[in-house]
Amino acid sequence: MKKLNNIPDQNPFKVPDNYFEDVNRKIISVTSGSDHEVRKISIYNRFRTSILIAASVAGLILISYSAIKLLTPVNKNSQVSDVLHEMSPDSIINEIDISSIEEDASSLVLSDEGPDVSKKDIIDYLLLNNIEINDIYEQL
């Protein structure tokens, strides 16, 4: 309490003379001046956030795609695909088993699933594909 009694009763802060009359005039003179500059914003600054977002998304997609390609194993389920990649087209044609093709064709001919084709159409087709006529007659 003794310290409270040592504080003077007078206000130590003072307002300058004519402050409230002059403050409005000073504010208006400073803000209403024609010194007002128009700043042009560059295109880069205008679209900067959009460009950064697009670059981030593109980077994320690129990293994800690369990670998927590097981390997933190559699918080699069938041995046939490996053999076909190693063989030339001529050797593939030579390896075709004619008897299995004939059996598949005969099962289609005997069933009602196949299209209706006359013998004349078959003979014309085989002649167009350079099959000898003697071989055709042997099969008939």
C-alpha positions in Angstrom: 0.0 0.0 0.0 2.9 2.3 0.6 3.8 2.1 -3.1 0.3 3.2 -4.1 0.6 6.3 -2.1 3.8 7.3 -4.0 2.0 7.4 -7.4 1.1 11.0 -8.3 -2.5 11.9 -9.0 -1.7 13.9 -12.1 -1.9 12.4 -15.7 1.7 12.4 -17.2 0.4 12.1 -20.8 -0.6 15.2 -22.7 -2.2 15.7 -26.1 -0.5 18.2 -28.4 -2.4 21.5 -28.9 -5.0 21.5 -31.8 -4.4 17.8 -32.4 -8.0 16.8 -32.9 -8.6 19.8 -35.3 -5.6 19.0 -37.4 -5.7 15.2 -37.5 -8.7 15.0 -39.9 -7.1 17.5 -42.3 -3.8 15.6 -42.3 -5.3 12.2 -42.9 -7.4 13.5 -45.8 -4.5 15.3 -47.4 -2.3 12.2 -47.2 -4.8 9.7 -48.5 -6.5 11.8 -51.2 -3.3 12.7 -53.0 -2.9 11.8 -56.7 0.4 10.1 -55.9 -1.6 6.9 -56.1 0.5 4.2 -58.1 -1.1 1.4 -59.9 1.0 -1.8 -59.7 0.7 -4.3 -62.5 0.7 -7.9 -61.4 2.6 -10.2 -63.7 1.0 -13.2 -65.3 3.3 -15.5 -63.3 2.3 -13.9 -60.0 -1.3 -14.1 -60.9 -1.2 -17.8 -61.8 1.6 -18.8 -59.5 -0.5 -21.0 -57.1 -2.2 -22.7 -60.0 1.1 -23.5 -61.7 2.6 -24.8 -58.4 -0.4 -27.1 -57.8 -0.3 -28.4 -61.4 3.4 -29.1 -61.2 3.0 -30.9 -57.9 0.2 -33.1 -59.3 2.2 -33.9 -62.4 5.2 -34.8 -60.3 3.2 -37.0 -58.0 1.7 -38.8 -61.1 5.1 -39.3 -62.6 6.6 -40.6 -59.4 3.6 -43.0 -58.8 3.8 -44.3 -62.4 7.5 -44.9 -62.1 7.1 -46.7 -58.8 4.4 -48.9 -60.1 6.4 -49.9 -63.2 9.6 -50.6 -61.1 8.0 -52.4 -58.2 5.4 -54.6 -60.0 6.8 -57.9 -61.3 6.4 -58.7 -65.0 3.6 -61.2 -65.5 4.8 -64.4 -67.2 1.9 -66.7 -66.7 2.0 -68.6 -69.9 4.9 -70.6 -71.4 3.3 -70.2 -74.8 4.0 -66.4 -74.8 7.7 -67.0 -74.1 7.9 -69.6 -76.8 6.2 -67.3 -79.3 8.6 -64.4 -78.5 11.6 -66.6 -79.2 10.3 -68.2 -82.4 10.2 -66.6 -85.8 6.9 -66.5 -87.7 8.1 -69.1 -90.2 8.9 -71.6 -87.5 5.6 -71.0 -85.9 3.8 -71.8 -89.1 5.9 -75.0 -89.5 5.1 -76.1 -85.9 1.3 -76.0 -86.4 -0.2 -79.4 -85.9 -2.4 -80.1 -88.9 -4.2 -83.0 -87.3 -5.3 -81.0 -84.3 -6.7 -78.3 -86.7 -8.5 -81.0 -88.7 -10.0 -82.4 -85.5 -11.2 -79.0 -84.4 -12.6 -78.3 -87.8 -14.4 -81.6 -88.0 -16.0 -81.1 -84.6 -17.3 -77.7 -85.8 -18.6 -79.2 -89.1 -20.4 -82.0 -87.2 -22.0 -79.6 -84.8 -24.7 -77.1 -85.7 -22.6 -74.2 -84.4 -20.6 -73.5 -87.6 -21.8 -71.3 -90.4 -23.6 -72.7 -93.4 -20.9 -73.0 -96.1 -21.2 -75.0 -99.3 -18.5 -77.3 -100.6 -18.1 -75.1 -103.7 -17.3 -72.1 -101.4 -14.7 -74.1 -99.5 -13.1 -75.3 -102.7 -13.0 -71.8 -104.1 -11.4 -70.5 -100.9 -8.8 -73.2 -100.8 -7.9 -72.6 -104.5 -7.5 -68.9 -103.7 -5.0 -69.8 -101.0 -2.8 -71.8 -103.3 -3.9 -75.2 -102.1 -3.4 -77.9 -104.8 -6.6 -79.3 -106.2 -5.4 -82.9 -105.8 -5.0 -82.3 -102.0 -8.6 -80.9 -101.9 -10.0 -83.9 -103.7 -8.1 -86.3 -101.4 -9.8 -84.7 -98.3 -13.2 -84.8 -99.9 
